[in-house]
Amino acid sequence: MSEADPLVRVRLDICYDGADFSGWATQPDRRTIQQTLEDALSTVLRVPAALTVAGRTDSGVHATGQVAHVDVPRAVWTNASGQLIRHLAGVLPADVRVVAARAVPPDFDARFAALWRRYVYLISDRESGVDPLTRGFVLGWPRRLDADAMNDAAQRLVGLHDYVAFCRWREGSSAIRTVHMFTVHRADDLITYTIRADAFCHSMVRSLVGALVAVGEGRRAVDWPASLFARTSRSDEVPVLPAHGLTLVEVAYPRDADLADRVRETKARRS
């Protein structure tokens, strides 16, 4: 950040329907959320825009509470901030929206300052099948599931563990995470799986819910998902459920005074 051209860090709150995107991260010749947003921001602000995101969601995953940040020249932000949301709505496609934008301290980092992310996975085991109006974000299941047994199993997955059995391997990555809470709740024929953790590795949530479904169907014992913590590699027995049932709903951050400490803590742990 130079004195001649000071930058302002801007937090963006984002929602999207992930069905027609190849995930968050920019990829050659693929429609991605990151590229779509950066192109829109560059058009509206008339300067290059590079986003840092809280969670790089996979292809087909939705978000109602995604967070990203971008650094823009102060003069540009001053001129554009009042109408930025409206102008972005005019150039963005209908399946992605920026719902809020505000200047934040320079220590704010959408990725490394996050305290936790919360995801929701939705399954309907209604006998007649999933409601046509919600089929884009609710997975239909053909057999009745035992929500109480799945909730029992979910409680055993909470804590600091190596979740490698539930993650797709990436070179140089760690699957050690802290899951703060994991619940399964039924309301009529809709089952909601809610999980909150400091971070998630690739396919982790969809794999954890897949393991619980095996319990809910009675094919596996309640203690089976937690027994997989003993594994040292991805378990082929754990199914990865379809992406469209998963939504990132919230990302939490510390108060402004604690942002720098949180970034240092997160970077130290991940290295």
BALOBA-1460 file (C-alpha; in Angstrom, 3 decimals):
// residues 271
<rec num="1" residu="m" x="0.000" y="0.000" z="0.000"/>
<rec num="2" residu="s" x="1.792" y="3.142" z="-1.201"/>
<rec num="3" residu="e" x="1.286" y="6.689" z="-0.008"/>
<rec num="4" residu="a" x="0.797" y="7.841" z="-3.611"/>
<rec num="5" residu="d" x="-1.869" y="5.288" z="-4.415"/>
<rec num="6" residu="p" x="-3.392" y="4.005" z="-1.150"/>
<rec num="7" residu="l" x="-5.584" y="0.932" z="-1.327"/>
<rec num="8" residu="v" x="-8.760" y="0.127" z="0.519"/>
<rec num="9" residu="r" x="-9.566" y="-3.456" z="1.464"/>
<rec num="10" residu="v" x="-13.216" y="-4.240" z="0.711"/>
<rec num="11" residu="r" x="-15.193" y="-7.150" z="2.128"/>
<rec num="12" residu="l" x="-17.791" y="-8.667" z="-0.194"/>
<rec num="13" residu="d" x="-20.653" y="-10.872" z="0.999"/>
<rec num="14" residu="i" x="-21.700" y="-13.187" z="-1.793"/>
<rec num="15" residu="c" x="-24.408" y="-15.706" z="-2.623"/>
<rec num="16" residu="y" x="-24.701" y="-17.994" z="-5.620"/>
<rec num="17" residu="d" x="-26.388" y="-20.991" z="-7.151"/>
<rec num="18" residu="g" x="-23.454" y="-23.256" z="-7.945"/>
<rec num="19" residu="a" x="-25.272" y="-25.543" z="-10.374"/>
<rec num="20" residu="d" x="-23.829" y="-24.069" z="-13.575"/>
<rec num="21" residu="f" x="-20.399" y="-23.156" z="-12.200"/>
<rec num="22" residu="s" x="-17.241" y="-25.280" z="-12.171"/>
<rec num="23" residu="g" x="-16.620" y="-24.282" z="-8.577"/>
<rec num="24" residu="w" x="-15.154" y="-21.097" z="-7.149"/>
<rec num="25" residu="a" x="-11.569" y="-21.055" z="-8.440"/>
<rec num="26" residu="t" x="-10.713" y="-19.710" z="-11.876"/>
<rec num="27" residu="q" x="-9.990" y="-22.447" z="-14.419"/>
<rec num="28" residu="p" x="-9.134" y="-22.163" z="-18.121"/>
<rec num="29" residu="d" x="-12.182" y="-22.484" z="-20.396"/>
<rec num="30" residu="r" x="-14.514" y="-23.081" z="-17.429"/>
<rec num="31" residu="r" x="-17.284" y="-20.913" z="-16.011"/>
<rec num="32" residu="t" x="-16.285" y="-20.203" z="-12.400"/>
<rec num="33" residu="i" x="-17.609" y="-17.940" z="-9.668"/>
<rec num="34" residu="q" x="-14.276" y="-16.233" z="-9.097"/>
<rec num="35" residu="q" x="-13.790" y="-15.310" z="-12.751"/>
<rec num="36" residu="t" x="-17.388" y="-14.149" z="-13.105"/>
<rec num="37" residu="l" x="-17.103" y="-11.875" z="-10.068"/>
<rec num="38" residu="e" x="-13.664" y="-10.529" z="-10.950"/>
<rec num="39" residu="d" x="-14.833" y="-9.691" z="-14.473"/>
<rec num="40" residu="a" x="-17.889" y="-7.884" z="-13.097"/>
<rec num="41" residu="l" x="-15.858" y="-5.959" z="-10.521"/>
<rec num="42" residu="s" x="-13.280" y="-4.947" z="-13.119"/>
<rec num="43" residu="t" x="-16.062" y="-3.709" z="-15.403"/>
<rec num="44" residu="v" x="-17.778" y="-1.670" z="-12.704"/>
<rec num="45" residu="l" x="-14.659" y="-0.334" z="-10.963"/>
<rec num="46" residu="r" x="-12.612" y="0.018" z="-14.158"/>
<rec num="47" residu="v" x="-9.555" y="-1.409" z="-12.436"/>
<rec num="48" residu="p" x="-8.286" y="-5.012" z="-12.194"/>
<rec num="49" residu="a" x="-9.893" y="-6.925" z="-9.317"/>
<rec num="50" residu="a" x="-8.335" y="-10.005" z="-7.668"/>
<rec num="51" residu="l" x="-10.425" y="-11.771" z="-5.043"/>
<rec num="52" residu="t" x="-9.375" y="-13.748" z="-1.967"/>
<rec num="53" residu="v" x="-12.170" y="-16.017" z="-0.752"/>
<rec num="54" residu="a" x="-13.067" y="-17.600" z="2.585"/>
<rec num="55" residu="g" x="-13.855" y="-21.031" z="1.137"/>
<rec num="56" residu="r" x="-13.170" y="-22.348" z="-2.371"/>
<rec num="57" residu="t" x="-16.393" y="-24.260" z="-2.916"/>
<rec num="58" residu="d" x="-16.440" y="-27.224" z="-5.294"/>
<rec num="59" residu="s" x="-18.308" y="-27.490" z="-8.559"/>
<rec num="60" residu="g" x="-22.068" y="-27.450" z="-7.973"/>
<rec num="61" residu="v" x="-21.915" y="-26.271" z="-4.340"/>
<rec num="62" residu="h" x="-24.048" y="-23.247" z="-3.416"/>
<rec num="63" residu="a" x="-23.482" y="-20.339" z="-1.028"/>
<rec num="64" residu="t" x="-25.649" y="-17.912" z="0.889"/>
<rec num="65" residu="g" x="-22.851" y="-16.643" z="3.133"/>
<rec num="66" residu="q" x="-19.635" y="-16.650" z="1.118"/>
<rec num="67" residu="v" x="-17.074" y="-13.915" z="1.910"/>
<rec num="68" residu="a" x="-14.240" y="-12.521" z="-0.195"/>
<rec num="69" residu="h" x="-12.021" y="-9.458" z="-0.127"/>
<rec num="70" residu="v" x="-10.520" y="-7.248" z="-2.802"/>
<rec num="71" residu="d" x="-8.067" y="-4.338" z="-2.656"/>
<rec num="72" residu="v" x="-8.979" y="-1.266" z="-4.710"/>
<rec num="73" residu="p" x="-7.538" y="2.256" z="-4.960"/>
<rec num="74" residu="r" x="-9.061" y="4.577" z="-2.400"/>
<rec num="75" residu="a" x="-10.257" y="7.056" z="-5.005"/>
<rec num="76" residu="v" x="-12.001" y="4.279" z="-6.926"/>
<rec num="77" residu="w" x="-13.721" y="3.011" z="-3.769"/>
<rec num="78" residu="t" x="-14.832" y="6.523" z="-2.798"/>
<rec num="79" residu="n" x="-16.441" y="7.056" z="-6.188"/>
<rec num="80" residu="a" x="-18.004" y="3.614" z="-6.548"/>
<rec num="81" residu="s" x="-19.000" y="2.494" z="-3.049"/>
<rec num="82" residu="g" x="-22.409" y="4.173" z="-2.929"/>
<rec num="83" residu="q" x="-23.753" y="2.376" z="-6.023"/>
<rec num="84" residu="l" x="-21.476" y="-0.673" z="-6.180"/>
<rec num="85" residu="i" x="-24.096" y="-3.279" z="-5.232"/>
<rec num="86" residu="r" x="-26.637" y="-1.898" z="-7.711"/>
<rec num="87" residu="h" x="-24.087" y="-1.643" z="-10.515"/>
<rec num="88" residu="l" x="-22.805" y="-5.187" z="-9.917"/>
<rec num="89" residu="a" x="-26.384" y="-6.477" z="-10.046"/>
<rec num="90" residu="g" x="-26.641" y="-4.948" z="-13.485"/>
<rec num="91" residu="v" x="-23.674" y="-6.846" z="-14.922"/>
<rec num="92" residu="l" x="-23.635" y="-10.109" z="-12.967"/>
<rec num="93" residu="p" x="-25.572" y="-13.168" z="-14.195"/>
<rec num="94" residu="a" x="-28.704" y="-14.134" z="-12.282"/>
<rec num="95" residu="d" x="-27.035" y="-17.039" z="-10.451"/>
<rec num="96" residu="v" x="-24.519" y="-14.958" z="-8.466"/>
<rec num="97" residu="r" x="-24.984" y="-11.806" z="-6.379"/>
<rec num="98" residu="v" x="-22.899" y="-9.532" z="-4.178"/>
<rec num="99" residu="v" x="-25.258" y="-8.628" z="-1.351"/>
<rec num="100" residu="a" x="-22.967" y="-6.366" z="0.701"/>
<rec num="101" residu="a" x="-19.688" y="-4.498" z="0.291"/>
<rec num="102" residu="r" x="-17.866" y="-2.478" z="2.911"/>
<rec num="103" residu="a" x="-14.402" y="-1.191" z="3.684"/>
<rec num="104" residu="v" x="-12.581" y="-3.219" z="6.344"/>
<rec num="105" residu="p" x="-9.228" y="-2.914" z="8.150"/>
<rec num="106" residu="p" x="-6.166" y="-3.933" z="6.096"/>
<rec num="107" residu="d" x="-5.625" y="-6.870" z="8.493"/>
<rec num="108" residu="f" x="-8.903" y="-8.448" z="7.354"/>
<rec num="109" residu="d" x="-8.239" y="-11.552" z="5.273"/>
<rec num="110" residu="a" x="-11.285" y="-13.426" z="4.021"/>
<rec num="111" residu="r" x="-9.392" y="-16.722" z="4.102"/>
<rec num="112" residu="f" x="-6.886" y="-16.603" z="6.931"/>
<rec num="113" residu="a" x="-8.795" y="-14.399" z="9.375"/>
<rec num="114" residu="a" x="-11.859" y="-16.675" z="9.403"/>
<rec num="115" residu="l" x="-12.673" y="-18.306" z="12.738"/>
<rec num="116" residu="w" x="-14.959" y="-20.911" z="11.216"/>
<rec num="117" residu="r" x="-17.158" y="-21.841" z="8.264"/>
<rec num="118" residu="r" x="-20.641" y="-23.309" z="8.540"/>
<rec num="119" residu="y" x="-22.172" y="-25.557" z="5.898"/>
<rec num="120" residu="v" x="-25.630" y="-27.095" z="5.579"/>
<rec num="121" residu="y" x="-26.470" y="-30.241" z="3.626"/>
<rec num="122" residu="l" x="-30.138" y="-30.993" z="2.874"/>
<rec num="123" residu="i" x="-31.711" y="-34.379" z="2.146"/>
<rec num="124" residu="s" x="-35.377" y="-35.205" z="1.619"/>
<rec num="125" residu="d" x="-36.455" y="-38.815" z="2.090"/>
<rec num="126" residu="r" x="-40.075" y="-38.101" z="1.186"/>
<rec num="127" residu="e" x="-41.721" y="-41.175" z="-0.270"/>
<rec num="128" residu="s" x="-42.872" y="-39.325" z="-3.391"/>
<rec num="129" residu="g" x="-39.436" y="-37.803" z="-3.986"/>
<rec num="130" residu="v" x="-37.921" y="-34.370" z="-3.491"/>
<rec num="131" residu="d" x="-40.104" y="-31.292" z="-4.035"/>
<rec num="132" residu="p" x="-39.589" y="-30.088" z="-7.636"/>
<rec num="133" residu="l" x="-39.203" y="-26.491" z="-6.405"/>
<rec num="134" residu="t" x="-36.292" y="-27.378" z="-4.097"/>
<rec num="135" residu="r" x="-34.585" y="-30.100" z="-6.114"/>
<rec num="136" residu="g" x="-31.743" y="-27.744" z="-7.037"/>
<rec num="137" residu="f" x="-30.433" y="-27.633" z="-3.446"/>
<rec num="138" residu="v" x="-32.016" y="-30.659" z="-1.742"/>
<rec num="139" residu="l" x="-30.865" y="-34.218" z="-2.422"/>
<rec num="140" residu="g" x="-33.664" y="-36.738" z="-2.792"/>
<rec num="141" residu="w" x="-33.114" y="-40.046" z="-0.981"/>
<rec num="142" residu="p" x="-35.142" y="-43.161" z="-1.873"/>
<rec num="143" residu="r" x="-35.103" y="-44.785" z="1.574"/>
<rec num="144" residu="r" x="-36.149" y="-43.605" z="5.034"/>
<rec num="145" residu="l" x="-33.216" y="-42.427" z="7.151"/>
<rec num="146" residu="d" x="-32.853" y="-42.633" z="10.932"/>
<rec num="147" residu="a" x="-32.037" y="-39.036" z="11.884"/>
<rec num="148" residu="d" x="-31.472" y="-39.853" z="15.565"/>
<rec num="149" residu="a" x="-28.845" y="-42.497" z="14.747"/>
<rec num="150" residu="m" x="-27.125" y="-40.119" z="12.326"/>
<rec num="151" residu="n" x="-27.082" y="-37.345" z="14.918"/>
<rec num="152" residu="d" x="-25.533" y="-39.736" z="17.433"/>
<rec num="153" residu="a" x="-22.842" y="-40.639" z="14.909"/>
<rec num="154" residu="a" x="-22.266" y="-36.967" z="14.069"/>
<rec num="155" residu="q" x="-21.492" y="-36.091" z="17.690"/>
<rec num="156" residu="r" x="-18.621" y="-38.594" z="17.606"/>
<rec num="157" residu="l" x="-17.060" y="-36.726" z="14.676"/>
<rec num="158" residu="v" x="-16.705" y="-33.432" z="16.564"/>
<rec num="159" residu="g" x="-13.281" y="-32.259" z="17.778"/>
<rec num="160" residu="l" x="-9.698" y="-31.970" z="16.568"/>
<rec num="161" residu="h" x="-8.985" y="-34.940" z="14.286"/>
<rec num="162" residu="d" x="-7.252" y="-36.004" z="11.099"/>
<rec num="163" residu="y" x="-10.138" y="-36.261" z="8.612"/>
<rec num="164" residu="v" x="-8.009" y="-37.776" z="5.858"/>
<rec num="165" residu="a" x="-10.432" y="-40.718" z="5.481"/>
<rec num="166" residu="f" x="-13.098" y="-38.209" z="4.402"/>
<rec num="167" residu="c" x="-10.981" y="-35.991" z="2.125"/>
<rec num="168" residu="r" x="-9.704" y="-36.164" z="-1.406"/>
<rec num="169" residu="w" x="-5.939" y="-36.150" z="-1.172"/>
<rec num="170" residu="r" x="-3.989" y="-33.120" z="-2.351"/>
<rec num="171" residu="e" x="-0.198" y="-33.101" z="-2.382"/>
<rec num="172" residu="g" x="1.285" y="-31.141" z="0.485"/>
<rec num="173" residu="s" x="-2.066" y="-30.666" z="2.237"/>
<rec num="174" residu="s" x="-3.163" y="-31.655" z="5.734"/>
<rec num="175" residu="a" x="-6.567" y="-33.014" z="6.709"/>
<rec num="176" residu="i" x="-6.242" y="-32.079" z="10.387"/>
<rec num="177" residu="r" x="-9.238" y="-29.911" z="11.247"/>
<rec num="178" residu="t" x="-11.301" y="-28.877" z="14.253"/>
<rec num="179" residu="v" x="-15.023" y="-29.545" z="13.876"/>
<rec num="180" residu="h" x="-16.847" y="-27.364" z="16.393"/>
<rec num="181" residu="m" x="-20.322" y="-28.800" z="15.914"/>
<rec num="182" residu="f" x="-22.127" y="-31.335" z="13.751"/>
<rec num="183" residu="t" x="-25.879" y="-31.910" z="14.054"/>
<rec num="184" residu="v" x="-28.590" y="-33.783" z="12.191"/>
<rec num="185" residu="h" x="-32.156" y="-32.536" z="12.480"/>
<rec num="186" residu="r" x="-35.366" y="-33.814" z="10.885"/>
<rec num="187" residu="a" x="-38.397" y="-31.621" z="10.139"/>
<rec num="188" residu="d" x="-41.042" y="-33.794" z="8.501"/>
<rec num="189" residu="d" x="-39.283" y="-35.284" z="5.469"/>
<rec num="190" residu="l" x="-36.431" y="-32.784" z="5.313"/>
<rec num="191" residu="i" x="-33.168" y="-33.689" z="7.064"/>
<rec num="192" residu="t" x="-30.679" y="-30.881" z="7.757"/>
<rec num="193" residu="y" x="-27.019" y="-31.684" z="8.405"/>
<rec num="194" residu="t" x="-25.235" y="-28.658" z="9.900"/>
<rec num="195" residu="i" x="-21.477" y="-28.650" z="10.385"/>
<rec num="196" residu="r" x="-19.146" y="-25.903" z="11.600"/>
<rec num="197" residu="a" x="-15.350" y="-26.149" z="11.557"/>
<rec num="198" residu="d" x="-12.262" y="-23.967" z="11.435"/>
<rec num="199" residu="a" x="-11.730" y="-25.132" z="7.841"/>
<rec num="200" residu="f" x="-12.616" y="-27.984" z="5.502"/>
<rec num="201" residu="c" x="-10.580" y="-30.054" z="3.086"/>
<rec num="202" residu="h" x="-11.712" y="-31.118" z="-0.373"/>
<rec num="203" residu="s" x="-15.007" y="-33.095" z="-0.376"/>
<rec num="204" residu="m" x="-14.947" y="-33.347" z="3.449"/>
<rec num="205" residu="v" x="-18.537" y="-32.297" z="4.186"/>
<rec num="206" residu="r" x="-20.089" y="-34.410" z="1.440"/>
<rec num="207" residu="s" x="-18.063" y="-37.414" z="2.608"/>
<rec num="208" residu="l" x="-18.988" y="-36.955" z="6.272"/>
<rec num="209" residu="v" x="-22.669" y="-36.738" z="5.381"/>
<rec num="210" residu="g" x="-22.259" y="-39.759" z="3.110"/>
<rec num="211" residu="a" x="-20.883" y="-41.753" z="6.039"/>
<rec num="212" residu="l" x="-23.829" y="-40.665" z="8.195"/>
<rec num="213" residu="v" x="-26.307" y="-41.748" z="5.529"/>
<rec num="214" residu="a" x="-24.839" y="-45.258" z="5.707"/>
<rec num="215" residu="v" x="-25.669" y="-45.170" z="9.430"/>
<rec num="216" residu="g" x="-29.120" y="-43.738" z="8.773"/>
<rec num="217" residu="e" x="-29.935" y="-46.584" z="6.418"/>
<rec num="218" residu="g" x="-28.813" y="-49.148" z="9.015"/>
<rec num="219" residu="r" x="-25.936" y="-50.415" z="6.880"/>
<rec num="220" residu="r" x="-23.306" y="-49.203" z="9.328"/>
<rec num="221" residu="a" x="-23.071" y="-48.974" z="13.110"/>
<rec num="222" residu="v" x="-23.304" y="-45.609" z="14.850"/>
<rec num="223" residu="d" x="-19.605" y="-45.718" z="15.781"/>
<rec num="224" residu="w" x="-18.422" y="-46.614" z="12.246"/>
<rec num="225" residu="p" x="-17.787" y="-43.060" z="10.888"/>
<rec num="226" residu="a" x="-15.622" y="-42.123" z="13.908"/>
<rec num="227" residu="s" x="-13.704" y="-45.400" z="13.606"/>
<rec num="228" residu="l" x="-12.347" y="-44.102" z="10.291"/>
<rec num="229" residu="f" x="-10.133" y="-41.611" z="12.148"/>
<rec num="230" residu="a" x="-7.713" y="-44.525" z="12.431"/>
<rec num="231" residu="r" x="-7.193" y="-44.487" z="8.663"/>
<rec num="232" residu="t" x="-4.133" y="-42.839" z="7.143"/>
<rec num="233" residu="s" x="-5.619" y="-42.327" z="3.682"/>
<rec num="234" residu="r" x="-8.936" y="-41.694" z="1.951"/>
<rec num="235" residu="s" x="-11.500" y="-44.432" z="2.668"/>
<rec num="236" residu="d" x="-13.071" y="-45.967" z="-0.434"/>
<rec num="237" residu="e" x="-16.007" y="-47.086" z="1.731"/>
<rec num="238" residu="v" x="-17.172" y="-43.501" z="2.253"/>
<rec num="239" residu="p" x="-19.428" y="-42.156" z="-0.518"/>
<rec num="240" residu="v" x="-19.140" y="-38.545" z="-1.653"/>
<rec num="241" residu="l" x="-22.691" y="-37.237" z="-1.938"/>
<rec num="242" residu="p" x="-23.758" y="-34.982" z="-4.837"/>
<rec num="243" residu="a" x="-22.677" y="-31.351" z="-4.620"/>
<rec num="244" residu="h" x="-26.084" y="-29.722" z="-5.093"/>
<rec num="245" residu="g" x="-27.264" y="-30.588" z="-1.557"/>
<rec num="246" residu="l" x="-24.464" y="-28.523" z="0.012"/>
<rec num="247" residu="t" x="-24.536" y="-24.800" z="0.838"/>
<rec num="248" residu="l" x="-21.972" y="-22.565" z="2.563"/>
<rec num="249" residu="v" x="-24.151" y="-20.487" z="4.858"/>
<rec num="250" residu="e" x="-21.821" y="-18.525" z="7.153"/>
<rec num="251" residu="v" x="-18.223" y="-17.480" z="7.756"/>
<rec num="252" residu="a" x="-17.289" y="-15.919" z="11.120"/>
<rec num="253" residu="y" x="-14.479" y="-13.482" z="11.898"/>
<rec num="254" residu="p" x="-13.009" y="-12.019" z="15.096"/>
<rec num="255" residu="r" x="-13.391" y="-8.390" z="16.092"/>
<rec num="256" residu="d" x="-11.202" y="-5.953" z="14.174"/>
<rec num="257" residu="a" x="-8.612" y="-5.687" z="16.953"/>
<rec num="258" residu="d" x="-7.944" y="-9.430" z="16.766"/>
<rec num="259" residu="l" x="-7.735" y="-9.831" z="12.984"/>
<rec num="260" residu="a" x="-3.936" y="-9.705" z="12.710"/>
<rec num="261" residu="d" x="-3.477" y="-12.248" z="15.492"/>
<rec num="262" residu="r" x="-5.960" y="-14.598" z="13.839"/>
<rec num="263" residu="v" x="-4.179" y="-14.379" z="10.480"/>
<rec num="264" residu="r" x="-0.808" y="-15.161" z="12.094"/>
<rec num="265" residu="e" x="-2.291" y="-18.080" z="14.026"/>
<rec num="266" residu="t" x="-3.929" y="-19.588" z="10.961"/>
<rec num="267" residu="k" x="-0.892" y="-19.238" z="8.716"/>
<rec num="268" residu="a" x="1.400" y="-20.722" z="11.375"/>
<rec num="269" residu="r" x="-0.858" y="-23.725" z="11.857"/>
<rec num="270" residu="r" x="-1.220" y="-24.420" z="8.134"/>
<rec num="271" residu="s" x="2.516" y="-24.224" z="7.509"/>
